[in-house]
Amino acid sequence: MNTPQTDSRAGGIVATLALAGTVAAVMQTLVTPLIAELPQLLGTTSSNAAWVITVTLLVAGVCVPISGRLGDLIGKRRMLLVCAVPLFAGSVVCALASSVVPMIVGRGLQGMGMGMVPLGIALLRDVVPKEKLSGSIALVSASMGIGGAIGLPVAAAVAQYADWRALFWGSAALALIVGVLIHVMVPDVPAGAKGQRFDLVGALGLAVGLVSLLLAVSKGADWGWGSGTTIGLFALAVVALAAWGRWELRTRDPLIDLRTTARPRVLLTNASSVLIGVGMYAFMLIAPQLLQFPEATGYGLGQSMLAAGLYLAPGGVMMMLISPLGGKLINARGPKFAMVSGALVIFTGYGLALGLMGTAWGLMVVNIVISSGVALAYGAMPALIMSAVPLSETAAANGFNALMRSLGTTIGSAVIGVVLAQMTITVGGHALASEDGFRVGLLIGCAVALLSALVALTIPAVREAGEGVEGEPAVGEKAEARA
């Protein structure tokens, strides 16, 4: 095992990896303020412009688990640097784009770089002292939420007061800075699975299955859930993923070790992660609409995009503050306790939302509560995963967990989107989601968060220290064993 770096060196590494995750998250929310204007800016239709959002989700879904496995094979630092390249290149392509096709290409390139967070989390296990590991994992894991919450108002401000291309030139500069910091600050450590081969067949099979599934889930509402295209994609996803699973169980060096993934501790953590993703994204979809809907509806708050983003920004700040506290909670009570606590905090936030949704300040408070719960849960997920997988699989296992979170947000988007599309009122000749629709969406988030807590409660405790890092207790295991 590698000798941990000095405290000052470790602090720089953690800060660099947290910044990398935050920048990757900013890339995802970058175009949100431009959604309504994209057809005019790019000279295309609304349906074509929607691919600017969808393509990033699809590419990230495929590339995150592949990046994780390559990190185990050729080194996590090397793969972090590789991920910085498409983030930079994609931003430049988008900044120069004058039509929809290059914009989609650029956004796809940005999706290729989203593997930074699971790679960074896995690398922490190699370079951070054990007493600081829990807090470091929690901070880097929460960086995706932090970047999303902070990036939205910043992107809205730039889009409102400057040329939209400045968003992408700024993201290119951030990607370049992150790449330089990784090169300078992050040490190179031996690859955990060096000598094993890359499972190309498994990567292709997973790509076909995931693209089919994510495409059907994300576009089903537009195409029609009963349309031939949607049903065909779901069918292809089932066939492809079944064939992929069969291959992974038979090949010597699988892309994702499904036997490890099937361990109750890993399986139940991933299941709870999907539900947390649904619960987190439900509010992210509901709150901006409530804030921006016209006051004439009787429940809309009439805020601008920039003002709405500023009301939601404290949630990202709270995630940053809660993350180190979550690490201490993991050390004291174990990652399972932190996971359950996070889900229950999210549940509480949704309960508050039903009474506070009538004011902008009320929604800000609710967002702070939900973001705090997400920070606790996000910090616990990788700790639970890494306590049950060998060193040679840490990046791949964290990449798969990140995929489960992403799948949860996709499902959450689809479910809440259907609810809000079906429960509408007409204002000024336009159909808008009704107050009852928003309340149903909040109740769904509340129920999903509670279900996530119940699933997390069934996660088995560590039986012995042997499942951790080279025979020693992994993060949070000692505390969990005492609990």
C-alpha positions as CSV (number, residue, x, y, z in Angstrom):
1,M,0.0,0.0,0.0
2,N,1.2,3.5,-0.8
3,T,2.3,5.7,2.0
4,P,-0.2,8.5,2.6
5,Q,1.0,12.0,1.7
6,T,1.6,14.7,4.3
7,D,-1.4,16.6,5.6
8,S,-0.6,19.7,3.6
9,R,0.0,17.7,0.4
10,A,-3.2,15.6,1.1
11,G,-5.2,18.9,1.5
12,G,-4.1,20.1,-1.9
13,I,-5.0,16.8,-3.5
14,V,-8.5,16.9,-1.9
15,A,-9.1,20.5,-3.0
16,T,-8.0,19.7,-6.5
17,L,-10.2,16.6,-6.8
18,A,-13.2,18.5,-5.3
19,L,-12.6,21.3,-7.8
20,A,-12.5,18.8,-10.6
21,G,-15.8,17.3,-9.6
22,T,-17.4,20.8,-9.2
23,V,-16.2,21.8,-12.7
24,A,-17.6,18.6,-14.2
25,A,-21.0,19.3,-12.5
26,V,-21.0,22.9,-13.8
27,M,-20.6,21.5,-17.3
28,Q,-23.9,19.6,-16.8
29,T,-25.9,22.7,-15.7
30,L,-24.2,25.1,-18.1
31,V,-26.9,25.2,-20.8
32,T,-29.9,25.2,-18.4
33,P,-30.4,29.0,-18.7
34,L,-30.2,28.8,-22.5
35,I,-32.8,26.0,-23.0
36,A,-35.6,28.3,-24.2
37,E,-33.2,30.3,-26.5
38,L,-31.3,27.4,-28.0
39,P,-33.6,26.9,-31.1
40,Q,-33.1,30.6,-32.1
41,L,-29.4,30.7,-31.2
42,L,-28.7,27.5,-33.2
43,G,-31.3,27.9,-36.0
44,T,-33.0,24.6,-35.2
45,T,-36.2,23.1,-33.8
46,S,-36.9,22.7,-30.1
47,S,-36.8,18.9,-30.4
48,N,-33.3,19.0,-32.0
49,A,-32.1,21.5,-29.4
50,A,-33.2,19.1,-26.7
51,W,-30.3,16.8,-27.8
52,V,-27.9,19.4,-26.4
53,I,-29.1,18.3,-23.0
54,T,-29.7,14.6,-23.7
55,V,-26.4,13.8,-25.4
56,T,-24.4,14.8,-22.3
57,L,-26.4,12.4,-20.2
58,L,-26.1,9.5,-22.7
59,V,-22.3,9.9,-23.2
60,A,-21.7,10.3,-19.4
61,G,-23.7,7.2,-18.7
62,V,-21.5,5.1,-21.0
63,C,-18.2,6.7,-20.2
64,V,-18.3,7.0,-16.4
65,P,-18.1,3.2,-15.7
66,I,-15.6,2.8,-18.6
67,S,-13.4,5.6,-17.2
68,G,-13.5,3.9,-13.8
69,R,-12.3,0.6,-15.1
70,L,-9.5,2.2,-17.1
71,G,-8.5,4.0,-14.0
72,D,-8.0,0.7,-12.2
73,L,-6.1,-0.7,-15.2
74,I,-3.8,2.2,-16.2
75,G,-3.8,4.6,-13.2
76,K,-6.4,6.9,-11.8
77,R,-4.3,10.1,-12.2
78,R,-3.7,9.3,-15.9
79,M,-7.5,8.9,-16.4
80,L,-8.2,12.1,-14.6
81,L,-5.9,13.9,-17.0
82,V,-7.6,12.1,-19.9
83,C,-11.0,13.2,-18.7
84,A,-9.9,16.8,-18.6
85,V,-9.1,16.8,-22.3
86,P,-12.7,16.3,-23.6
87,L,-14.0,18.7,-21.0
88,F,-11.7,21.4,-22.5
89,A,-12.2,20.3,-26.1
90,G,-16.0,20.1,-25.8
91,S,-16.2,23.5,-24.3
92,V,-14.2,25.0,-27.1
93,V,-16.3,23.3,-29.7
94,C,-19.5,24.6,-28.1
95,A,-18.1,28.1,-27.8
96,L,-17.4,28.1,-31.6
97,A,-20.6,26.4,-32.6
98,S,-23.1,28.3,-34.8
99,S,-25.4,25.3,-35.5
100,V,-26.9,22.4,-33.6
101,V,-24.6,19.6,-34.8
102,P,-21.3,21.0,-33.5
103,M,-23.1,22.0,-30.3
104,I,-24.2,18.4,-29.8
105,V,-20.7,17.1,-30.6
106,G,-19.2,19.5,-28.0
107,R,-21.8,18.6,-25.3
108,G,-21.0,14.9,-26.0
109,L,-17.3,15.5,-25.5
110,Q,-18.1,17.2,-22.2
111,G,-20.1,14.1,-21.2
112,M,-16.9,12.1,-21.7
113,G,-15.2,13.9,-18.9
114,M,-17.8,13.2,-16.2
115,G,-15.8,10.3,-14.8
116,M,-13.7,12.7,-12.8
117,V,-15.7,12.3,-9.6
118,P,-15.6,8.5,-9.2
119,L,-12.0,8.5,-10.3
120,G,-11.2,11.1,-7.7
121,I,-13.0,9.3,-4.9
122,A,-11.2,6.1,-5.7
123,L,-7.8,7.9,-5.8
124,L,-8.4,9.3,-2.3
125,R,-8.2,5.8,-0.9
126,D,-4.6,5.6,-2.1
127,V,-3.3,9.0,-1.0
128,V,-5.2,10.5,1.9
129,P,-4.4,9.6,5.6
130,K,-7.1,7.3,7.1
131,E,-8.1,9.8,9.7
132,K,-9.0,12.3,7.0
133,L,-10.4,9.9,4.4
134,S,-14.1,10.0,5.4
135,G,-14.3,13.8,5.2
136,S,-12.3,13.9,2.0
137,I,-14.6,11.3,0.3
138,A,-17.7,13.2,1.5
139,L,-16.5,16.5,0.0
140,V,-15.4,15.1,-3.3
141,S,-18.5,13.0,-3.6
142,A,-20.8,16.0,-2.9
143,S,-18.9,18.1,-5.4
144,M,-21.4,17.1,-8.2
145,G,-24.2,18.6,-6.2
146,I,-22.2,21.6,-5.2
147,G,-21.2,22.4,-8.8
148,G,-24.8,22.0,-10.0
149,A,-26.2,24.3,-7.3
150,I,-23.6,27.0,-7.6
151,G,-23.2,26.7,-11.4
152,L,-26.8,27.5,-12.2
153,P,-27.0,31.1,-10.9
154,V,-23.5,31.8,-12.3
155,A,-24.5,30.5,-15.7
156,A,-27.8,32.4,-15.5
157,A,-26.0,35.6,-14.7
158,V,-23.5,35.2,-17.6
159,A,-26.3,34.3,-20.0
160,Q,-28.4,37.3,-19.0
161,Y,-25.6,39.9,-19.0
162,A,-23.0,38.6,-21.5
163,D,-22.7,36.7,-24.7
164,W,-23.8,33.1,-24.3
165,R,-20.5,31.9,-25.8
166,A,-18.7,33.3,-22.7
167,L,-20.3,30.4,-20.7
168,F,-18.3,27.9,-22.8
169,W,-15.1,29.9,-22.9
170,G,-15.3,30.1,-19.2
171,S,-15.8,26.4,-18.8
172,A,-12.9,25.8,-21.2
173,A,-10.7,27.9,-18.9
174,L,-11.9,25.9,-15.8
175,A,-11.2,22.6,-17.5
176,L,-7.7,23.8,-18.4
177,I,-7.0,24.9,-14.8
178,V,-8.3,21.6,-13.5
179,G,-6.0,19.7,-15.9
180,V,-3.0,21.7,-14.8
181,L,-3.8,21.3,-11.1
182,I,-4.2,17.5,-11.5
183,H,-0.9,17.3,-13.3
184,V,0.9,19.4,-10.5
185,M,-0.9,18.3,-7.3
186,V,-2.1,14.7,-7.8
187,P,0.5,12.0,-7.4
188,D,0.8,9.0,-9.6
189,V,0.1,5.7,-7.8
190,P,0.3,2.2,-9.2
191,A,-2.8,0.9,-10.9
192,G,-4.7,-1.5,-8.8
193,A,-5.6,-3.9,-11.6
194,K,-2.4,-3.5,-13.7
195,G,-1.8,-6.4,-16.0
196,Q,-5.5,-7.2,-16.5
197,R,-7.0,-6.7,-19.9
198,F,-9.7,-4.2,-20.9
199,D,-13.1,-5.8,-21.6
200,L,-13.9,-4.2,-25.0
201,V,-16.9,-6.5,-25.6
202,G,-18.3,-5.7,-22.2
203,A,-17.8,-1.9,-22.8
204,L,-19.7,-2.1,-26.1
205,G,-22.5,-4.2,-24.6
206,L,-22.9,-1.9,-21.7
207,A,-22.9,1.1,-24.1
208,V,-25.7,-0.4,-26.2
209,G,-27.8,-1.3,-23.2
210,L,-27.3,2.0,-21.3
211,V,-27.9,4.2,-24.3
212,S,-31.1,2.3,-25.1
213,L,-32.3,2.5,-21.6
214,L,-31.4,6.2,-20.9
215,L,-32.7,7.3,-24.2
216,A,-36.0,5.6,-23.7
217,V,-36.4,7.0,-20.1
218,S,-35.3,10.6,-21.0
219,K,-37.2,10.9,-24.3
220,G,-40.2,8.6,-23.7
221,A,-42.4,11.5,-22.6
222,D,-41.7,13.3,-25.9
223,W,-42.0,10.3,-28.2
224,G,-44.9,8.7,-26.2
225,W,-44.4,5.9,-23.7
226,G,-46.4,3.6,-25.9
227,S,-44.7,4.5,-29.2
228,G,-42.8,1.9,-31.2
229,T,-39.5,3.8,-30.7
230,T,-39.8,3.9,-26.9
231,I,-40.9,0.3,-26.5
232,G,-38.3,-0.9,-29.0
233,L,-35.5,0.9,-27.1
234,F,-36.7,-0.6,-23.8
235,A,-36.7,-4.0,-25.4
236,L,-33.2,-3.5,-26.8
237,A,-32.0,-2.4,-23.4
238,V,-33.3,-5.6,-21.7
239,V,-31.8,-7.8,-24.4
240,A,-28.4,-6.0,-24.5
241,L,-28.0,-5.7,-20.7
242,A,-29.0,-9.4,-20.2
243,A,-26.4,-10.4,-22.8
244,W,-23.9,-8.1,-21.3
245,G,-24.4,-9.6,-17.8
246,R,-24.0,-13.1,-19.1
247,W,-20.7,-12.0,-20.8
248,E,-19.4,-10.3,-17.7
249,L,-20.0,-13.4,-15.6
250,R,-18.0,-15.5,-18.0
251,T,-15.1,-13.3,-19.0
252,R,-11.8,-13.4,-17.0
253,D,-11.4,-9.7,-16.5
254,P,-14.8,-8.1,-16.7
255,L,-15.5,-4.4,-17.1
256,I,-17.6,-4.6,-13.9
257,D,-17.4,-7.5,-11.6
258,L,-21.1,-8.4,-11.2
259,R,-20.3,-10.9,-8.5
260,T,-18.9,-8.0,-6.4
261,T,-21.8,-5.8,-7.4
262,A,-24.2,-8.5,-6.2
263,R,-22.8,-8.5,-2.7
264,P,-25.6,-7.3,-0.5
265,R,-23.6,-4.4,0.8
266,V,-22.8,-3.1,-2.7
267,L,-26.2,-4.0,-4.2
268,L,-28.3,-2.3,-1.6
269,T,-26.1,0.8,-1.6
270,N,-26.5,1.1,-5.3
271,A,-30.3,0.6,-5.0
272,S,-30.5,3.3,-2.3
273,S,-28.3,5.5,-4.5
274,V,-30.8,5.3,-7.4
275,L,-33.6,6.4,-5.0
276,I,-31.5,9.2,-3.6
277,G,-30.9,10.4,-7.2
278,V,-34.7,10.4,-7.9
279,G,-35.3,12.3,-4.6
280,M,-32.6,14.9,-5.3
281,Y,-33.6,15.6,-8.9
282,A,-37.3,15.9,-8.2
283,F,-36.8,19.0,-6.2
284,M,-34.2,20.4,-8.6
285,L,-36.9,20.1,-11.3
286,I,-39.8,21.5,-9.2
287,A,-38.2,24.4,-7.4
288,P,-37.0,26.5,-10.4
289,Q,-40.4,26.2,-12.0
290,L,-42.3,27.3,-8.8
291,L,-39.9,30.2,-8.5
292,Q,-40.3,31.4,-12.1
293,F,-43.9,30.7,-12.8
294,P,-46.0,34.0,-13.0
295,E,-47.7,35.2,-9.9
296,A,-51.0,35.2,-11.9
297,T,-51.2,31.4,-11.4
298,G,-51.8,31.9,-7.7
299,Y,-48.8,29.8,-6.7
300,G,-46.0,30.9,-9.0
301,L,-43.5,33.3,-7.4
302,G,-42.6,35.4,-10.5
303,Q,-38.8,35.3,-10.1
304,S,-36.3,35.7,-12.9
305,M,-33.9,32.9,-13.9
306,L,-31.1,34.7,-12.1
307,A,-33.1,35.3,-9.0
308,A,-34.3,31.7,-8.9
309,G,-30.7,30.5,-9.2
310,L,-29.6,32.8,-6.3
311,Y,-32.4,31.5,-4.1
312,L,-31.2,27.9,-4.8
313,A,-27.5,28.6,-4.5
314,P,-27.3,28.4,-0.7
315,G,-28.1,24.7,-1.1
316,G,-24.7,24.2,-2.8
317,V,-23.0,26.2,-0.1
318,M,-24.7,24.0,2.6
319,M,-23.5,20.8,0.8
320,M,-19.9,22.2,1.0
321,L,-20.3,22.9,4.8
322,I,-22.1,19.6,5.6
323,S,-19.6,17.3,3.7
324,P,-16.8,17.5,6.3
325,L,-19.4,17.0,9.1
326,G,-20.7,14.0,7.2
327,G,-17.2,12.6,7.2
328,K,-17.0,12.9,11.0
329,L,-20.4,11.2,11.3
330,I,-19.1,8.4,9.2
331,N,-16.1,8.0,11.4
332,A,-18.2,8.1,14.5
333,R,-21.2,6.0,13.5
334,G,-20.3,4.4,10.2
335,P,-21.4,5.1,6.6
336,K,-24.7,3.1,6.9
337,F,-25.8,5.5,9.6
338,A,-24.9,8.5,7.5
339,M,-26.7,7.1,4.5
340,V,-29.9,6.5,6.5
341,S,-29.6,9.9,8.1
342,G,-29.1,11.6,4.8
343,A,-32.2,10.0,3.3
344,L,-34.3,10.9,6.3
345,V,-33.1,14.6,6.1
346,I,-34.2,14.6,2.5
347,F,-37.6,13.1,3.6
348,T,-37.9,15.9,6.1
349,G,-37.1,18.6,3.5
350,Y,-39.9,17.4,1.3
351,G,-42.3,17.4,4.2
352,L,-41.4,21.0,4.9
353,A,-41.8,21.8,1.2
354,L,-45.5,21.0,1.3
355,G,-46.0,23.9,3.7
356,L,-43.3,26.3,2.5
357,M,-43.7,26.1,-1.3
358,G,-45.7,29.4,-1.3
359,T,-42.6,31.7,-0.7
360,A,-39.2,32.1,-2.3
361,W,-37.6,32.1,1.2
362,G,-39.5,29.0,2.1
363,L,-38.2,27.1,-1.0
364,M,-34.7,28.3,-0.2
365,V,-34.9,26.8,3.3
366,V,-36.3,23.5,1.9
367,N,-33.4,23.4,-0.6
368,I,-30.9,23.9,2.2
369,V,-32.4,21.0,4.1
370,I,-32.6,18.6,1.1
371,S,-29.1,19.6,0.0
372,S,-27.8,18.8,3.5
373,G,-29.4,15.3,3.3
374,V,-27.9,14.8,-0.2
375,A,-24.4,15.8,1.1
376,L,-24.7,13.2,3.9
377,A,-25.9,10.4,1.6
378,Y,-23.4,11.2,-1.2
379,G,-20.6,11.1,1.3
380,A,-21.7,7.7,2.6
381,M,-22.2,6.0,-0.8
382,P,-18.6,5.6,-1.8
383,A,-17.6,4.8,1.8
384,L,-20.1,1.9,1.7
385,I,-18.9,0.8,-1.7
386,M,-15.2,0.9,-0.9
387,S,-15.7,-1.1,2.3
388,A,-16.9,-4.0,0.2
389,V,-14.7,-4.1,-2.9
390,P,-11.0,-4.9,-3.4
391,L,-8.4,-2.2,-4.2
392,S,-8.3,-3.4,-7.8
393,E,-11.9,-2.5,-8.3
394,T,-12.4,0.8,-6.4
395,A,-12.6,3.1,-9.4
396,A,-14.8,0.8,-11.4
397,A,-17.1,0.2,-8.5
398,N,-17.4,4.0,-7.8
399,G,-18.0,4.6,-11.5
400,F,-20.9,2.1,-11.4
401,N,-22.3,3.8,-8.3
402,A,-22.1,7.2,-10.0
403,L,-24.0,5.6,-12.9
404,M,-26.7,4.5,-10.4
405,R,-27.0,8.1,-9.2
406,S,-27.3,9.3,-12.8
407,L,-29.9,6.7,-13.5
408,G,-31.8,7.9,-10.5
409,T,-31.8,11.5,-11.7
410,T,-32.9,10.4,-15.2
411,I,-35.8,8.4,-13.7
412,G,-36.7,11.3,-11.4
413,S,-36.7,13.7,-14.4
414,A,-38.9,11.4,-16.4
415,V,-41.4,10.7,-13.6
416,I,-41.8,14.3,-12.4
417,G,-41.9,15.5,-16.0
418,V,-44.8,13.2,-16.7
419,V,-46.7,14.3,-13.5
420,L,-46.2,18.0,-14.3
421,A,-47.2,17.5,-18.0
422,Q,-50.4,15.6,-17.1
423,M,-51.6,18.0,-14.3
424,T,-51.8,21.4,-15.9
425,I,-53.8,24.6,-15.9
426,T,-54.1,27.2,-18.7
427,V,-52.8,30.7,-18.1
428,G,-52.8,33.3,-21.0
429,G,-53.3,30.5,-23.5
430,H,-50.4,28.5,-22.2
431,A,-50.5,25.2,-20.4
432,L,-48.6,25.3,-17.1
433,A,-48.1,22.7,-14.4
434,S,-50.7,23.0,-11.8
435,E,-50.2,23.5,-8.0
436,D,-51.6,20.0,-7.5
437,G,-49.0,18.7,-9.9
438,F,-46.2,20.3,-7.9
439,R,-47.7,18.9,-4.7
440,V,-47.8,15.4,-6.2
441,G,-44.2,15.8,-7.3
442,L,-43.2,16.8,-3.8
443,L,-45.0,13.8,-2.3
444,I,-43.2,11.5,-4.8
445,G,-39.9,12.9,-3.6
446,C,-40.9,12.5,0.0
447,A,-41.9,8.8,-0.6
448,V,-38.8,8.0,-2.5
449,A,-36.5,9.5,0.2
450,L,-38.3,7.4,2.8
451,L,-38.0,4.3,0.7
452,S,-34.2,5.0,0.2
453,A,-33.8,5.2,4.0
454,L,-35.6,1.8,4.4
455,V,-33.4,0.2,1.8
456,A,-30.3,1.7,3.4
457,L,-31.4,0.2,6.8
458,T,-31.1,-3.3,5.2
459,I,-27.5,-2.8,4.2
460,P,-25.5,-5.5,6.2
461,A,-22.8,-4.4,8.6
462,V,-19.2,-5.3,7.9
463,R,-18.6,-8.8,9.3
464,E,-14.9,-8.4,9.5
465,A,-12.1,-6.0,8.6
466,G,-10.9,-8.2,5.8
467,E,-13.1,-6.5,3.2
468,G,-11.3,-3.2,3.6
469,V,-8.0,-1.9,2.3
470,E,-5.5,-4.7,2.1
471,G,-6.9,-6.4,5.2
472,E,-7.3,-3.3,7.2
473,P,-10.7,-1.7,8.1
474,A,-12.0,0.5,5.2
475,V,-13.4,3.9,5.8
476,G,-16.1,3.9,8.5
477,E,-15.8,0.1,9.2
478,K,-14.6,0.3,12.8
479,A,-17.4,2.7,13.7
480,E,-19.9,0.6,12.0
481,A,-18.7,-2.6,13.6
482,R,-19.1,-0.9,17.0
483,A,-22.6,0.4,16.1
